[in-house]
Amino acid sequence: MKPMMLFLIVALMLSSASWADEPCTPSHAVILIYHHVSDTTPASTSVTPALFEQHLNFLDDNGFRVMALPAVVDKLKAGEDLPDSVVVLTFDDGYESVYTEAFPQLKKRGWPFTVFVCPEAISKRQGPVVTWDQLREMSVAGATVGNHGLHHGFMNRARPDEDPKDHLQRLEVELKFAQKQIEDQHLPASSLLAYPFGEYSPDVQTVVQRLGLTAFGQQSGAVGPLSDFTCLPRFPMAAGFAALDNFGDKVSCLPLPTSAMMTMDPNLDVESAAKAAPKLTLMLEAACLGQSEVVAFASGQGNIACNWLDRDSGFLQIQAPNPLPRGRSRYNVTASVPGTGRWYWYSQVWIVGQEHQY
């Protein structure tokens, strides 16, 4: 065995060792992300008001508990138990339909939710966004206002005139300023950040960690005590991903009992990405999976092969057969939870082509 492969296997085993002390169904929650709740906005970022109400009715009728995002994060970080079937509702960008369509339904139920906003867009009235007054009204009714960056820029991309150090320094200044602007509007402070477009990098995660923020992407899956709190998953609810027929599978899923081999850099340059799809290597907890089959999917390529490097130890490698296209793609990995009718779920985002662009 090559020394590098041996090092990676040992590193993965060490990083996943804490699963030995966790049950196969650890304390967990599922976080949903919405943008527009409207019949007239782009389908790629929208659910209709009727479908949104169906989502809420499903949660209500099936015993799910909707909790506030700060409380869920605090409990997971502290190693405290959450009740089963916890769901968190989040909205990115602070579009006006959150106030006009979603808020009345959530207020009627007394359910908390989080709105991630770009302060510059709110203050300058850029697009169909809520006002600060509307955010304060929702906050009084139980909403949390989170940071979505000062403006809706790609956090993992430097400006054409920036070197990497300058880029990260600017990002840190902007995140601090965005936090201050939210707090200056007499809104309760939160340490929650949603990455615009769900794009991040290890360097960006380092900045987030230094600022004491908990950050969220747009890859799917459940959150648990071993999740990476600098890029927590959320299920996107828009277009074909919000259908009611598989909504129940998503909101009842569990974190896949695994740790990634190392913090994965999702960013791939065009040249290397054109040669082959990236490899994702995971260590799965075999005792939790039992005889369940692990199934993987790649964006635009459907079901893809899972290569067991060592089935007994749960050492699994996943690679799409074809190179990934420019832009964002995902590998989704699922396995049935024995005897429950539920699913373990894990997702890795890949971002191809990160030329200087802002």
N, C-alpha and C positions, 0 to 999 in steps of 0.2 A: 504494500500500500504506500502511495506517495506521502512524504512527510506533511505536505500542505493538507491533503485530504484527512490524514490522521489528526492534525491540529483542529480542523473544522469539526470533525466528529466529536472530539473531546470537548471543544467549546460548546457545541450544541448540547451535549449531554449535561454539562454543567449548567447551562442556561435553562434547561428544562427540568432540572432535578427537583425544583420546588413543586412540580406537579405530583410528586410522590406523596406530598402531604395534603393535596387537594382532592376532593371528591371528583367523580367524573361529571358531576353537575354542579360546578362551583357557583358561588354567588355571581349573578350576572344580570345584564339588562340589555335590551335592544333599543337602539336610538334610530329614529326616523328623521330624514331630512326632506323638507318641502321648500319650494321657492314660491311660485305663484299658486294661488287657489282661485282659478278663474277659467271661464269658458273661452276667453278671447286672447289669451297670451300664448306664446309658443309652446307647443305640446312637449317639447324636449325638456322644459323646466316647469311644467304645470300639471296640476290635477284639477279636475272640475270641482265646483262646490258640492255637487251631488256625490261624487266619488269620495271626497274628503269626509262627508257626513257618513257614508257607508263605512269608511275606515273607523271612525269614532264609534259608530254603532257596534261594529264587530268587537272592538276592544271592550265596550261596555257589556255586551251580551255574553262574552266568553270569559269573564272574570279577570281580565288584565288590570293591572294597577298602573296608572299614569303618575309618574313621579317627576319632581323637579330635577333638572340636570345637575345643579350644584350638589344636591343631597346625594345623588347616585355616585357622583365622582368621589365625594368625601368618604362615603361608606366603602367603596371599593379600595381606595387608597389606604384606608385604615384597617382593611381586612375584616370589616364587619359584614354580617349577613344581610342580604336583601331578600325580600319576599320573592317567591317564584313569579314569573310572568310579569316582570316590570318592563314598561315601555316608556320611552322619553320622546317628546315631540319637539323638533327644532325647525326653524325657518331661517334660511339664508337670504341676505340682501335687504330685508325689511321692506318688501313690496307692500303697496297699499292694500292689496287684497288680503294680506294677513290681518289687517285691522278690520276691513269691511266684511270679509267672509269667514275667516277662521276664528277670529277672536270672539264673535258673538256665540258661536257654538261651544267653544272651550269655556267661556265664562259661564254659560248656562250649566255646564257640567261641573264647574269648579276645578277644572284641570289646569295644572301649571304647564308652561311651555317656555322655550327659549327663542329669542330673535337675535340673530347675528347681523350686525349692521356695520357699514362703512361710514363713520361720522362725516367725512367730507361730502359724501353723496346726500346724506340727510340735510346737512347745513346748507348746501348749495342747490338743493332740490333737483338733483340729477336723476331723472327718470321717475317712474310712477312709484315713489317710495313714501313711507309714512313720515309724519312729522315728529319732532321731539315731544310735542304735547301728547300725541297719540301713544308714543312709547311710554311716557310717564303714566298715562291712563292704564295701559296694559300692565305696567309694572305694579301698580297699586293692586291690580286684580290677580297677581300671582305670576306674571311673566318675568323672566330673567333676560336682561339685555347683554349680549356678548359681543366680543371684538371680532370683526371680519376684515381687519386691516383698515388703515386710514382711507384708502381707496381700493378699488377692486382690481389690484394689480397682481401679477404672478409673483409670489414671494420667492420662488426658486429661480427666478431669472434676473440676471443683472442688466442694468441699462448699458447701452453700447459703449459709454465712456467710463464704465466702472470696472475696477478689478474686484476680485472676490472679497477682499477685506472691506473695501468701501461699500460694496453691496450689502454685506451683513451689518455693517455699522449703520447704514441708512435704514435697513429694515428694523433694527432695534430701536432707533429713534422714532420711527413711524409707529411702531407698535405701542411704545410708551405714550406717544402723543395721542393716539387713538383712544387708549385707556383713559387718559386724562380728560379728553373731550366728552366721553360718555359720562364720567363721574361729574364733570362740570355742569352737566344737564340735570343734576340732582337725581341721578339714577344710581341705585345700589351698585357698588363695585363688584365685579366678578372677575375671576381669573380664567375665563373661558375664551378660546380662540377657534374660529373655523377658517381653514385655509380656503381662499378663493379658488374655485375650480377643483378643489381637493388636491392641489399640487404642493409638494414640499420636497425637501432634500435633507440629508443628514446635517448639513451646515445650518439649515433653517431650524431643524429640530434642536440643535445645540443652543441657538438663540432663544427659542421658546422655553427650553428648560432653564436657562440662565435667568429669564424673566419670571419664572415661577408660574408659567401658564400651562393649562391643560388644553391640548389642541385636537381638532377633529378633522378627518378627511371625508372623502365621499366613496370609500370602498365599503363593501357590505360585510356583515357579520355582527356577532354579539360582542359586548365588552365584558371583561371579567377581571379578576384581581391581577392576572399576569399580563394583561394588555399593555401595550406601549402607550403611555399617557401623553406622548407627543404626537401621536397620529391615530387616535381612536377611530374605529369604524362607525359608519352610519349607513343605513339602507336608503338609497335614493328613491324618492317617491315621485315619479314623473313618467310620462309617456308609457311605454309598455312595461315598465318596472313597478307600476302601482296597481296592477290588476287585482281585483278582489279574490280571484280564484287561487292565487298563491300568497296572498297577504298573510294568512294564518301561519304558513310555514316559516315566513320571515320573522314575524313577531314572537314566535314561540321557540326560535332556534337558540342554541347554546354555543359558547366559544369552543372552537375545535381544540381539544387538549393537546396543544403543541406550542413550541417556541420556535420562531424562525432561527436559522443557524446564526445569524447576526442581524443587526439592523440593516435592512435591505435598502440600498439606494435605488429608488424607483426610476431614476433618470438615465436614459440610454441615448448615446449619440447616434445619429442617423447611419453612419458608416458601419458601426458594429451591429446595430439592430438589423441592418439589411442582410447580414451574414447568417444569423440564426436567432431564434427566439431566446429570451433569457431563461435560465434555469432557476427554479425555486426549490430549495431543499428544506425539508421539515423533519422534525423528530416527533412522531406521534406516540401517544400513550397507548400502547397495544392493549393493555388490560381494560381500558375504557372502551375501545373500539370493538373488542370481541371479534366476531366474524363479520362485522359490517364492512361493506365494500366502500373504499374511498373513491369518490368520483370528482374529477376536475373538469373545468370548462375554461376556455379562453375566449375573450371577446372576438366575435366574428368568425370563430373557428369551431364552436360547439364543443362537444365532449373531446377531451384530449387524454393521452395515456399517462398513467401514474407508474413510475418505475421504482419498484421496491429495491433499494440497495441492500437493505437488511430487514426483512419482514419481522423477524423476531424482536429486534430492538426498535422497530417502527421508523427506520431511516428511509425516508421517501423523497424522491426527486420528481419534479414535474416540469415539463417543457412542451410548449406548443410546437406542432410539426412545422409550421410556417412562420417566417419572420413577422413581427408585429408592425402594423402601419404607423405612420407618423401620428402623433397625438397620444391620447390616453387609452390604455387597454387595461384589462384585469384578468387575473387568474382567480377563479372561484373554486374553492375546495370544500366538499361536503361529505358527510358520512352520517348514516342513520344512528340515532341514539338507541341502543338495544332496549327493546321492550317498552318504548314510550311513544312511538309515532312521531318523534321530533327529530331535528337535524342538528348536528354539529356544523358550524359554518366558519370559513376563513376566506379572506380575500386579500390579494396583493395587487396594488396598482402599479402600472408601468407607464412611463412617460417618454415618448420617443421624440427627439428633436428639440433641444433646448438652446437654440441659438440666441444671441442677445436680442431680447424682445421685451417690450414693456407696454 
